[in-house]
Amino acid sequence: MMDKRKMIRFAITMKGNCLEHWKLDCIKLLMTMPEVKLAMIVETPEKPVVRKQSPLYKMYHSFVRLRSKLFKRVPPPDNFGKVPKIHCTNFADLETPYSKEDVEFIKGMDLDFILHLDETGIDGELLNVTRYGVWTFRYGQSERCPKVPGGWREIRNNEPVTEVGLYRLTGNPQEWIPLRKGYFATVFHSFRKNKEMLCQSILNWPALVCKEIFDYPSQHKEKSIQVIPTTISENEYLTSTVETVKFIAATWKHKAWKLYRKLFCYEFWNVGIVHKPIHSFLNDKHPIIDWLVPENNCYFADPFGLKDEDGIHILMEEVDHKVVKGYISGVSMKGEVRGRVAQDWSRSVMKLESHMSYPYLLEYGGEVYCIPETSEAREVAVYKKVNGKWVKFKTILKEFAAVDSTIIHHGDYWWLFCTKAGSSPQSDNSELHIYFAKELFGDWNPHLSNPVKVDIRSSRPAGTPFLHDKQIIRPAQDCSKTYGGRIVLNKVTALTIDKFEEVTVSPVEPRDDSMYPDGVHTISSVGDITVLDGKRFDYSMFHLFKKLYKYKPMKEVS
């Protein structure tokens, strides 16, 4: 608990008497927490921010705001009227609207933090009048008072990843204290959708930090400072008329490409075998792959296997393009698995009305269990083979849309890694959650820092974790450029019930010269061999007719 405090008191800063809708949602989430109270509203005048921006840029930006509910400025609800309010109108100082009297008044409100939601600068004494400082959102490489909105530069510069952070201000425009950070796949075809995705993904971050403060107040007083460069001239350059025209043209180019892929592209996956142990991928980035099916128009993915005296047994996801729904199939191979060997296929060994994939295999107590991905059913269930059939043995997580659950035993606990579907637009690929339990079939508890990381490049589980030099190596998907584009191997440097840290040590890239050169998203260990999958995009005019008359439009199945 906090130091003899039962309530977190916070203030917000806002320009005028209105807030963008997403910011209002952010505050409402804080106010739903019983131990958090909005104690003060700080209003600054509706002065226009002086920026060197072209008329075309301003017109385009205004058009985007009009089309989005999230960016519409609305007055606070009636219950905000009971909150003490201060109007700051220090026009004597062009840099800040806060006078010395304003600062003293705010200081006397016994606040824990200020959530800074307008675009005026804050520095000086106001940064030190609360216990945990002044918090603000920052997008990419924009400045403290951004001249370019979040998500603009990344689209214009064709950067696949957009960075967002919730920071504590320090008074130095190049020094920030990160409270939460996230990395998201840039939505190139629409600036509005890219900005909406970012705002929807971060609006719960202040509430998450408040929860952390209650659990570990001292840690938030010891956060390290991050030095971040600023680039004023580039901000002005990117909002010129010429650059705005290029920006709009780039978004329309991406729209056209997206439509072309939707009409004329199918995505195929296959499963292959590499005759090397999984740890060899730390150094060997492009091993030789023997594909199970020597065809280029199948959909088998997410392979997991085990080895016994009868040979190799692999479970995998199979997708029927007609219904775009996954189920679990299996294949067994006897003897030495090299070259083309006899394969005994078992189709639909596990099938539900909801989508199934990622049949993670776990050996425990002399038995083999399977934990398939069933996020549509909002549960994590363990299956066991009984009389030759896989049956549900136990549900270990309920009402949680876990994606690609991966379970290991380490130290005193069992650990479950997964991402979460549905909490934000890209959460299934970027938002890593951890659960832990003393017993595999006991009670599972959420990690105290969930989500422990938000990173489109290295969060979503991608296969079997393994030990190397006594450290856990956790495969994860990198979906920054395309879903299942590649795998990264992360070294876990800290894993406790209240702390998690990992660093990426090596990528696993798809082979350019293989039948499936466009992606890889699952790699798993089967004794001294490794099984993985590969993706191929196939473009054809004939696919349009298939989609119109035979199939539903293909979407990326996760």
Protein Blocks (a to p, Z undefined) as FASTA:
>chain_A
ZZhiabdcdddddehjbdcfklmmmmmmmmmpmkbccfbdcdddfddcdddddfklmmmm
mmmmmmpmklpccdddfklmmpccddddbfkbmkbccdfklmmmmmmnopabdcdfbfbd
cehjllmmpfnlpadddehjbcfbdcbdghklmmmnopabdcddddddehiakbccdfbd
cdddddfkbmklmmmmmmmmmmmmmmmmmmmmmmmmmlmmmcccddddddfklmmmmmmm
klmmmmmmmmmmmmmmmmmmmmmcccddddddddbdfklmmmmmbbcdddfblcfkbcce
hiaddddfkbccdddddddfklopacddddddehjdehjddddddehkbccfbdcehiac
ddeehiacddddffknopacddddeehiacdfbdfbghiacehiacddehjbccddddde
hjamklmmmmccddddfbfklccdddfkbcfbdcfklmbgcbjcddeehiacdddddfkl
bghkbccddddfbdcfkbccdddfbdcdddfkbmblnbcfbdcdehjaccdddddddddf
klmmmmmmmmccddddZZ
